[in-house]
Amino acid sequence: MTSLDKPTTPEPGAAGAPADDQSAVTQAALFDAFGGIRGTVETMLPGLLFVMIYTINRDVKMSAIAAGAVAVLLVIVRLLRRDTVKHAFSGVFGVGVGVAFALFTGSAKGFYLPGMIYGAGLGVAFTVSALVGFPLLGVILGPVFKENLSWRTRNPGRKKAYTKASLAWGIIFLAKYAILFPLYWWGDATQLGWVLIALKLPPMVLAVYFTWLFLAKAPPPIDVIAEWEAKEAAREGKA
């Protein structure tokens, strides 16, 4: 059965992968890193349920509990199906913090505040990391491509691509929260919720697109894991 998490393509850094497959390999790695279609749906569903229920009955407690329950349910479904749970667990943690804030403050806006602070912080981190020459996206995606941090000293073309992509993520995130924070301070909680839902997917898609665009044109990753395994095999052969 084909997984909804990522397309079936050659593994990133796989030995012998032709240059023509670089774009497909990059796409597969990005799907794996960011959760694919299913991970995106699971990320959006609790927040969508919260704002829908709150719009109907203005009950913060019911909305928060429903959002938390569906987040936990998504994790349980993944566990029962023995699927990867890294994206589901990160999602349920974020929803859990939002639920705690909403119940503690008694305000629907409290549900959104932790995620907004986290997202704005990521925007700053991506931007600063790109400007100082240690792009955060390279740290995140290096293990996915099996190159770890080799791009820093051995693959300047990929370092340049990671720098451009990290800067794109930073600008996109900061622009998104430049829209959301004024709504948080001066807007209605329902308006904030629906605008946040509307801005959940498009900025992410745009950021991932720029990442794919830059990395697909960059030199292929250096598979440091394969290099290490080859050295170990050679050392054992000499022993």
Secondary structure as GFF3:
##gff-version 3
##sequence-region A 1 239
A	DSSP	three_ten_helix	19	21	.	.	.	ID=ss1
A	DSSP	alpha_helix	22	34	.	.	.	ID=ss2
A	DSSP	alpha_helix	36	57	.	.	.	ID=ss3
A	DSSP	alpha_helix	60	80	.	.	.	ID=ss4
A	DSSP	alpha_helix	86	105	.	.	.	ID=ss5
A	DSSP	alpha_helix	109	131	.	.	.	ID=ss6
A	DSSP	alpha_helix	136	141	.	.	.	ID=ss7
A	DSSP	three_ten_helix	150	152	.	.	.	ID=ss8
A	DSSP	alpha_helix	156	186	.	.	.	ID=ss9
A	DSSP	alpha_helix	189	198	.	.	.	ID=ss10
A	DSSP	alpha_helix	201	216	.	.	.	ID=ss11
A	DSSP	alpha_helix	224	238	.	.	.	ID=ss12
###
